């Protein structure tokens, strides 16, 4: 069984990216599980808080989920042509303490997808993730790319994926990434 952790980088209730996560959970093939999570409850990174109180419980839970997964799927929005601050903040927290980076992220298979309202999907946000995943020592899957553009026409008002063509692309992407992560 190959287990993929899909992290939505959006906090919005009807998020298209959270909708991609839900669709990926439903489309996983036999022998593959996709478990989605969000970033709700993760505070802004503050080294003083870390020193005084340690790692917050929601961060520890996310670190444990990453550690347990065979692969991590970053489902990223794109804000101002880059990584959303809330998503980068969560990854910054999970890299603390720095002595655990290798244990949590080292050689962990990772793939990136995302949905946006614009015509280019999340191409710039996905590219901005590359130095981060390189720094963490992750193993990116480059065989597939999924950029969901003009998302407002592909999801319903609750953020659920309704477009069959996108659903097929997502299914193929998840299957390919799962094969890479489980290898």
Secondary structure, 3 states (H helix, E strand, C coil): CEEEEEEECCCCCCCHHHHHHHHHHHHCCCCEEEEEECCCCCCCCCHHHHHHHCCCHHHHHHHHHHHHCCEEEEECCCECCECCHHHHHHHHHHCCCHHHHHHHHCCCEEEEEEECCCCCCCHHHHHHHHHHHHHHCCEECCCCCEEECCHHHCECCCCCECCHHHHHHHHHHHHHHHHHHHC
